[in-house]
Amino acid sequence: MVLLPAVFLACGLALAWQQAGTRRREIEDVRAYLDPDTPDPGRTAADRVSTDAAEQVEIGVYILQVRELSIHDSRWQVIFDIWFEWRGDGKSPFENLVLINGSLDSSHLHEQIEDGDLHYERYEIAATLTKEFHVAHFPLDEHLLVLAFENARSKRQDLLFVPDTSGSEVSSQVSIPGYRIRGMECVESPRSYKTARGRPGVSPSVRDTFSQARFAVRIVRDGWGLYWKMFQALFVAVAISLLPLFVRPTNLDPRFGLGVGALFAAVANVYVVGSFVPNTDYFALADIINLLGIITILITLIESVVSLWVCETSDDPGLAQRLDQYSFWCIVIGYVVANALLIAGATIRG
């Protein structure tokens, strides 16, 4: 009786600590990615180059539609307007525009203005992007959808993107099933590449630095609907596995049959969850909840074995019944507390 709550409490605290640590690291990574003065997470700092003589190009994005967002396939598709405003006789920045981690499926010039040395162009673009979605907290996850642009022809000392923070936005008609859009953040950040790309007469250690305009859209899981839909079968299976504790240990069919059936239902739920997330080498929150449910069902089966042994070997006829009663409440309270600690760790902020 002492061991059961201790196991649940220790597992719950350890897993909650791990979830809280992962959440904090994700928040820090997002802050670093949107801070031009901080190196991107997992990357070396970009070289600082002078932009005093750089041609400044204002760039803005208005997202019209998110056609698809697939966490399992690590892909999302979007339609957006993008515009450029610059002065001088230089070429259009769109000619050598590169969409980082994505491809331009189609582009259409919708508007072009020439007013002396002032130039303005607006395009509508359909694009497909790849993204490594972090699913450590799935299905209580949140993500940063980023449209990042560079000009492959001009380095940062020659061309500097200036994000249009006032005009860039996400259309109110954009809807992403299961998620709520928190808004868009715009930033320009230097990006250096560790290669000279084989240019003749250039040292391989030379690093080119480009101006990268980033438009990041925060999306968060909207409510607890998916959570309950994913785990309602698991919670019912755990509840069913607890019912045999009210049956005499010598009634072997219901005593063990219900637990085994609940175990198969919990395993089936693992496959259901696997269809939502990509194959990763770490446990997501959904995987941990499934594992906790499976272990709980296994504990009820072990308790039934112990109860049967006590019933057949003890001179006290009520000892097995008391063991079942105490085990029931220890398992119920331990399971609920462990799940509550997991959720608290996964939803922590700051």
N, C-alpha and C positions, 0 to 999 in steps of 0.2 A: 504493500500500500504506500510505503514511503518512496519506493523506487519509481512507480508509475508517474506521479506528479513531477518528480524530479527530472525524469527523462523528458517529459513534455515541456517543462519550463526551460530546461537547458537548451533543448533544440529550438524552441521558440525564440529565446533571447539571442542565441548565436545566429540564427537565420535573419532575425530582425536587424541585428547589428550589421550583417553583411548587406542587406537591402538598403539600410540607411546610408552606409558608406558608398555604395554604388550610386545612389541618388545624389549625394553631395558631389561626387566626382563628375556626374553628368552636368549638374548645374554649373560647376566651375569650368568645365569644357565649353559650355555654351557661352559663358561670359568671356572666356579667352578668345573664342572664335569671332566674337563680335567686337573685340577690342583691338584696334589697329596697332597698339603699342605692345601687345602681348603675343608671343609666338603661338601659332596654331597648336592645339593639343597633339602631341606625338611628333611634332616637326621642329626642326631647328629654326632659329630666328632668321627672318629675311634680312638681306643686306639693305642698309639704309643708303639711299642715293638721293642726290639733290634734285628737286623738282622745280627749281626756280625758273628754268627755261622751258619747262614742259608745256605742251599745248593742253589746255584744259578742256575736257569734253564733259558736258553735263549729260548724265544718263539716268533714265527713269523707267520703272516697270509698273504695269497695272495688270494684275492677274485676273483673267476673265473666267477661267474654268479649270478645275482639276478633274480631268477625265477619268483618271484611274490612280489608285494608290494601293499597291500590293506589298504588304510587309513580307509575305512569304517569298515573293520573287525579287525583293529588293529593288523595286522599280516604281516610278510614278510618272504620269503624263500630265502635261499642263498646256494651256493656251493662254498667251499673254500679249499685251502691247508693250513694245519697247521703243523709246525715243532717244534721240541724240540732239544736242544743241552745241554748236561750236563756232568759233570765228577763225577766219583765215581762208587760205586757198587749199588746205589739206584735203586728202581723200576722205570719203565717208568712213567713219569708224566701223560701220557695219561690214565693210568689205572683208576685213580680217578678224571678225568677231569670233571668239571661241567661247562656247558654253562648257564650263568645267563639269566633268562627270555626266555629260549629256550629249545629245545629238539633236540638230534642228531638223525636224521632219518636214516642215514647210515654212515659208516666209513670204509675206506680201507687203509691198510698200503701199501704205494707205495715204500718206501725206508727206509733202515735201515743200519747204519754204526756202526761198533765196532772197535775202534782203541785204544787198551790199556784201559785206564780208561775213554776215550772219547766216548760218545754215541750220536747218532743222529738218529732221526726218523721223517718221513714225512707222513702225512695222508691226504687223501681227504675226506671231510665231507660234507654231505648235512644236513641242519638244518632248522628248523622252529622256528621263534621267535615271541613273542608277544611284542607289543610296544604301549604305549599311545602316539599317534601322537597328537601334539598340533596344532589345526586347527584354532586358533584365527585369523590368517591372510590368511586362505584359500580363494581364489586360488593363493595368492601371498606368499605361505608358503615355509619354508625350515625346514629340519629335520636333526637329527644326528642318523645315523644307527650304533648301537654299538654291537660289538662282545666282550663280557666280559667273562673271564675264571678264575676259581679258582680250586685249588686242594683240594677235600673234605677230604683227608687223612692228609694233612700236614698244620699246621698253619704257619703264616708268619715268626715266629722266627725259623722255621725249613726249610721252602722252600720259596724262593723269586724268583718271575718271573722277568725276565729282557727282555723287549720287544726288538725285532730286528727291530730297526727303519729304518735301511738301506735296509733290504730285504722285509719288509712288504709294500704291495701296493695293488692297485685295478687294475685289468687287463684293458687295453685300449679297450677290446672287451665288457666290461660290459656296458649295456645300461638299463636305467630305464626310461620308457616312461613318458614324461612330465617334467623330472628333468635333471639337469646337475650335474655331480659329481665334487666336488671341491678338492677331495683328501682325504687322510687318516692321522689321527693323532694317535700315540701310546703312552700309558702311563701306568705305574704301580701305583696302589693306594691301601692303606690298607682298608679293609672292616671288620667292627666289627658287630657281631650279638648279640642281647640282650637276649640271652638264653644260658643255659648250656646244653640244649637238654636232660635234665633229667638224666644226668650221676650220678650214685651213689656216695655219699660222696662229691659232688661238689655243692657249693652254687649256688642257682638259679640266683644270681646277677653276676656270672662270665660271662665275655664276651669273646668269641673266636674271634680272628682277623686273617684273611686270606689275602694272597697276591692276588690281582686281576689285571690281565692284560687286558687292554682295547684297542680295536682297533675301532676307531670312524671314520665313513665316513660321510662327509658333503654332503648333496644334497640340491639343490635350484631349485625353479621352473624356467624352461627354457623359458623365454619370456612371452608374454602376450596372447598367443593363447587360453589357457583354459579360461582366464578371458573374452575375447570377445565372445567365443563360449557359455559360460554360461549365459551371460547377454545381448546378442544381442536382444533376444526376449523381455526382460524386458525394454530395452531402446526404442525399437519400440513401446511397449505398452504405455510407458510414452508419447512418441511423439504423438501417436494416441489420448491419453486423452487430449492433448492440442489443437487438431484441432477444437473441438466444440467451442472454444473461438472465432472463426471466423464466427460462425453461430449465427443468431438471437436467442435470448433467448426464444422466443415464439415457435420456431421449436423444440418441445420437443423430438421427436424421435431421431434425430441426436445429439441433445444437450446432452442428457443423455445416449442414447444407446451406443455411442462410448466409453464413460467413463466407463460404466458398463462392456462392453466387454473387455476393457483394464485391468480392475481390475481382471477379471477372468484369463486373460493371465498372469498377474503378480503373482497371487496365484499359478497357475500351475508351474511357474518357481521356486517357493519355494520348491515344491515336487521334481523337477529335481535336485536342489542343495542338498536336503536332501539325495539323493541316493549316493552322493560322500563322505559325512562325517559321522562319528559315532554320536550317540546320546549323546549330551553333555548338561550340565546345563548352558552353557554360549553361547553368540552370537558370531559366527564367522564373519569375514569380509563379506563373501558371504551372511550371514543372514541379516547383517546390510544394505547391498546394496539393497537386496530385500525389506526390510522393508521401506527403504527410498523411493523406487519406489512406493510401495503401498500407503504410506502416501501422496506422490505427486499426485497420481491419485485421492485419496480421496479429496485433496485440490481443484483439478479442478472441481470435482462434487459439492463441497460446493460453489465454486465460481459461478457455473452455477445456483444454487438455489438463491444466492444473486442477481445475474444479472437479473434473471427472476422477482424477487420481485421488484428491482429497476425499471425495464422496465414497470411494471404494476402500480406502485405507484407514480413514479416521473413525474413531468410536463415537464422535460427536456428529449426529445426523444433521445438525443445523449449521455446521461449520462451512460446508460448501455453499450453502445459500447466503450466508453472511459475506463470504468471499465474493460472490457474484454481485451482491448489492454494493459493497464498497468499491469493487472494481468498476462498476457501471458509473458511479458518480466521479471517480477519479479520472476515468477515460473521457467522459463528457466534458468535465471542467477543463482538463488538460488540453483536449482537442480545441475547444473554443478559445482558450487563452492563447494557445500557440498560433492559431489563425489570426487572432486580434493583434498579436505582436507583429506578425508578418505584415499585416496591412498597415500598421502604424509605421513600421520601418520603411515600407515602400512609398508612403505618401508624405514623408517628412520633407520639410523645406528649410533651406538655409544651412 
